[in-house]
């Protein structure tokens, strides 16, 4: 699997084999096919969802969200090409509902508001179970992981923090094993302890799979190997991509 990366605070979620993936400051990117990238773009007040071939050709606007419900930001796009679905998060500070999880078909049709949150920080990460067709999202301010079927039914609270603020930031799923991975910056007893937890989709059987000595951000699962990747910030100017074995020893 070929990956080309440029560091930023958000991390790429890549799907499919032989995919070229990149991180761009204004974009949240997801690979839909081996030859296509879907991304969100916020540029001079214009807010769009676009796609482009991995060779740089064929850039196309799929959705223009600029004049839609006073949206100010759009992020965390994830794509399931086989199911013809994409999911993303929108911020709407001018409304009572501050943010919402959205879905649509890959051609931009069928735009649906799947979940809205009132006066609370938005989802920091979205991940897809492409086998069971469920979308999971991490509510950083609410310290929760929730999920829905792709069609918006079957909403579940999969995990919530109890008695502490984990300050979570990244979420990923291994659809084949049914394991969720979440990065957090505090654990139940100590603040400033950076960990990546593995858990079942109901939040049980938690295991610390990585414990880097740096602030954690987003996560990605490689479906073709037993590796997972995450971004970490060592200092204000030093950012890294690190890896660990999903079910084995830490391997940065």
C-alpha positions in Angstrom: 0.0 0.0 0.0 1.5 3.3 -1.1 0.9 6.3 1.2 2.2 9.9 0.8 1.6 12.1 3.8 1.9 15.7 4.8 1.5 16.4 8.5 -1.5 18.4 9.9 -3.7 18.2 12.9 -6.1 15.8 11.2 -5.2 12.4 9.9 -6.2 10.7 6.7 -8.6 7.7 6.7 -7.7 5.5 3.7 -9.8 2.8 2.2 -8.9 0.3 -0.5 -5.6 -1.2 -1.8 -2.9 0.7 -3.7 -4.3 4.0 -2.6 -2.3 7.2 -2.5 -3.3 9.3 0.5 -2.3 12.9 1.5 -3.0 15.4 4.3 -3.7 19.0 3.2 -4.1 21.9 5.6 -7.6 22.9 4.4 -8.8 19.4 3.5 -10.1 16.4 5.2 -9.5 13.5 2.8 -10.9 10.0 2.2 -10.0 7.5 -0.5 -13.1 6.1 -2.2 -11.4 4.1 -4.9 -7.8 3.3 -5.6 -7.8 6.3 -8.0 -10.1 8.9 -6.3 -9.9 11.1 -3.3 -12.9 12.8 -1.7 -12.2 15.8 0.4 -13.8 18.8 2.1 -12.6 22.3 1.3 -13.1 25.5 3.2 -11.5 28.3 1.3 -12.4 32.0 1.5 -15.9 31.3 2.7 -16.6 28.7 0.0 -17.4 25.3 1.6 -17.5 22.3 -0.7 -17.1 18.6 -0.9 -15.0 17.6 -3.9 -13.2 14.7 -5.5 -10.1 14.4 -7.5 -8.1 11.6 -9.2 -4.9 10.6 -7.4 -2.9 11.9 -10.4 -4.3 15.4 -9.8 -6.7 15.4 -12.7 -10.5 15.5 -12.8 -11.2 17.8 -9.8 -15.0 18.0 -9.4 -17.3 19.7 -6.9 -19.9 17.2 -5.6 -21.7 19.5 -3.1 -21.5 23.2 -2.5 -22.5 23.8 1.2 -21.6 27.5 1.2 -25.1 28.9 1.6 -26.6 26.0 3.5 -27.8 26.8 7.1 -25.0 29.2 8.0 -22.3 26.4 8.0 -18.9 27.7 8.9 -16.8 24.5 8.7 -16.9 21.0 7.3 -14.6 18.2 8.2 -14.1 14.5 9.0 -15.3 13.1 5.7 -15.3 9.3 5.4 -16.3 7.3 2.3 -17.6 3.8 1.7 -17.4 3.4 -2.1 -18.9 0.0 -2.2 -22.0 1.3 -0.4 -22.1 4.5 -2.4 -22.1 6.6 0.8 -20.1 9.4 2.4 -20.3 11.0 5.8 -19.0 14.2 7.2 -19.4 16.8 10.1 -20.7 20.3 9.7 -20.4 23.2 12.2 -23.4 25.7 12.5 -22.6 28.2 15.3 -25.4 30.6 14.2 -28.0 27.9 15.0 -29.2 26.3 18.2 -27.8 23.1 16.8 -24.0 23.8 16.7 -22.9 20.8 14.6 -24.4 17.8 12.9 -23.3 14.5 11.3 -24.3 14.3 7.6 -24.5 11.7 4.9 -25.1 11.6 1.2 -24.6 9.4 -1.9 -21.2 9.8 -3.7 -22.8 11.9 -6.4 -24.1 14.4 -3.8 -27.7 13.2 -3.8 -29.7 12.1 -0.8 -28.2 14.6 1.7 -29.3 13.6 5.2 -28.9 15.0 8.7 -28.1 11.9 10.7 -27.4 13.4 14.1 -27.4 16.9 15.6 -25.8 18.2 18.9 -27.0 21.3 20.6 -24.4 23.7 22.2 -21.6 21.2 22.4 -18.3 20.6 20.6 -18.6 18.7 17.4 -17.4 15.2 16.6 -13.6 15.1 16.3 -13.5 11.8 14.4 -15.7 9.6 12.2 -15.0 6.0 11.2 -16.9 3.5 9.2 -17.7 -0.2 9.7 -17.9 -1.1 6.1 -18.8 -4.7 6.8 -21.9 -4.0 8.9 -22.5 -0.6 7.4 -22.4 1.5 10.5 -20.9 5.0 11.0 -19.2 5.7 14.4 -18.3 9.1 15.6 -16.4 10.4 18.6 -18.0 13.3 20.6 -14.9 14.9 22.2 -16.8 17.3 24.4 -19.4 14.7 25.5 -16.7 12.0 25.8 -18.9 9.5 24.0 -18.7 7.2 21.0 -22.1 6.8 19.1 -23.0 4.9 16.0 -25.8 4.5 13.5 -26.6 2.3 10.6 -25.9 4.0 7.2 -29.6 4.6 6.8 -29.8 6.5 10.0 -31.6 3.8 12.1 -30.3 1.8 15.1 -28.6 4.6 17.0 -26.4 3.4 19.8 -24.3 4.9 22.6 -21.4 2.6 22.3 -19.1 4.0 25.0 -19.0 6.9 27.4 -16.5 8.0 30.0 -17.4 7.5 33.6 -16.0 9.7 36.3 -13.1 11.3 34.3 -12.5 13.4 31.3 -10.4 11.3 28.8 -10.0 14.3 26.4 -10.3 12.0 23.4 -9.4 13.0 19.8 -9.1 10.1 17.4 -11.3 7.1 16.5 -10.9 4.2 14.2 -12.4 0.7 13.7 -11.2 -2.6 12.3 -14.3 -3.7 10.7 -13.1 -7.3 10.3 -12.3 -7.8 14.0 -15.0 -5.5 15.3 -12.5 -3.6 17.5 -12.6 0.2 18.1 -9.5 2.2 18.7 -9.6 5.6 20.5 -6.8 8.0 21.4 -7.1 9.8 24.7 -5.0 12.4 26.6 -6.1 11.5 30.2 -6.9 8.1 31.8 -9.1 7.4 34.7 -6.4 8.1 37.3 -3.9 10.4 35.7 -4.0 13.5 33.4 -1.5 14.0 30.6 -1.2 10.2 30.0 -1.5 9.7 26.2 -3.0 6.3 25.3 -4.6 4.5 22.5 -7.4 2.2 23.8 -8.7 -0.9 22.0 -12.2 -1.9 22.9 -15.2 -3.9 21.7 -17.9 -1.9 19.9 -19.9 -2.0 23.2 -17.1 -0.3 25.0 -16.0 -3.4 27.0 -12.7 -5.2 27.1 -10.5 -2.1 27.0 -6.8 -2.7 26.4 -4.1 0.0 26.1 -2.4 -0.7 22.7 0.0 2.3 22.6 1.2 4.8 25.2 3.3 7.4 23.4 4.9 10.3 25.3 3.2 13.0 23.1 -0.2 14.6 22.5 -2.3 12.3 20.3 -4.6 13.3 17.5 -6.3 11.1 14.8 -6.1 7.4 14.0 -6.2 5.1 11.0 -6.5 1.4 10.6 -4.8 -0.4 7.8 -7.2 -3.1 6.7 -4.5 -5.1 4.8 -2.1 -5.5 7.7 -2.1 -5.7 11.5 -0.8 -2.1 11.8 -2.5 1.1 12.9 -1.3 4.6 12.5 -1.7 7.8 14.5 -0.6 11.4 14.5 1.2 12.9 17.5 2.6 16.3 18.4 6.0 16.3 20.1 6.2 20.1 20.1 4.6 23.1 18.5 6.6 22.5 15.3 7.3 18.7 15.5 4.6 16.4 14.3 4.9 12.7 13.6 3.1 9.8 12.1 3.6 6.7 14.3 2.4 3.1 14.1 1.6 0.2 16.4 0.5 -3.4 16.0 -3.3 -3.7 16.5 -3.0 -6.7 18.7 0.6 -6.9 19.7 3.6 -4.9 21.0 4.0 -1.2 20.4 6.0 -0.6 17.3 6.6 3.1 16.6 
